[in-house]
Amino acid sequence: MKAVVALGSNLENRKLNLDIAITHLEVLLQDLKVSPYVETTPVGGPDQDDFINAVVIGNCDLAPEILLAELLKIEDQMGRVREIKWGPRIIDLDLIVYGEQVVDTVFLKLPHPLAHSREFVLIPWLAIDPEGEIPGIGAVKSLLASIQSTS
């Protein structure tokens, strides 16, 4: 199953944090493609330092709930602290899309409910998957163009 995972970090050595997370993701996802790193300003939350974001795409045989649990485990291992919603973080890993699956549970929502409106997801995703789609929502390229035309 094609998995799209968004990564972000705005604490300590942001680039190294993404590098470490990607090393962990290489164990979970096969045929991994990694986007260029993109520096972005925070969206929502408190005043904080800029992020470095990326997107990875790979194939995975795990159930989406298990993959999400593994992503949360990586965040915990790397020292992620959840004190403030949308606050600073050493690493953030979000499961954006898992094949064509649509899931709406307390634990997991697929596609990710905010991905279509976040440049920090769409810009790196488009760089490695020009034909990328968010199931039921639209093409990454069109979604990004729509956001950029209103900003």
Residue, then its C-alpha position, 0 to 999 in steps of 0.5 A: m500500500k502506498a503510504v504518504v508521511a509528512l515530517g516536521s521539526n523545529l527544535e534542536n538540529r531540525k535537519l538531523n531530526l528529519d534524517i533520524a526519523i527517515t532512517h526509522l521510516e526506512v524500516l517501515l516503508q519499502d521503495l522510500k522516496v524522500s522529498p527535499y527539505v523545506e523551511t516553513t513558518p509555523v501554522g497555528g499554535p504559539d509563537q515558535d521557531d520555523f520548521i523544516n518539513a519533508v514528505v516521504i512516500g513508500n510501500c507498506d504492508l502494515a494495517p494503517e492503524i499499526l503504521l500510525a502506532e509505529l510513527l508515534k513510537i518513533e516520535d516517542q523514541m526521539g523525545r517528542v513531548r506533547e504539551i501544547k497543541w501545535g507547539p514546538r516539536i523535535i519531530d512530528l510524523d503524520l500519516i497523510v494518505y494510505g492507498e485509497q483508504v478512508v478511515d475515520t476513527v478516534f485514533l486515525k483519520l485518513p486522508h489526514p483532515l488538514a493535509h489538503s490545506r497545508e503548504f508544508v505538506l503539499i510542496p514537498w509531496l509535489a516535488i516527489d510525486p507530481e501526480g499525487e492525489i488525496p483520495g476524495i479531495g483532489a490532486v496535490k498540484s491543484l490543491l497547492a495552486s488553490i492555496q497559493s492563489t488565495s494567499 
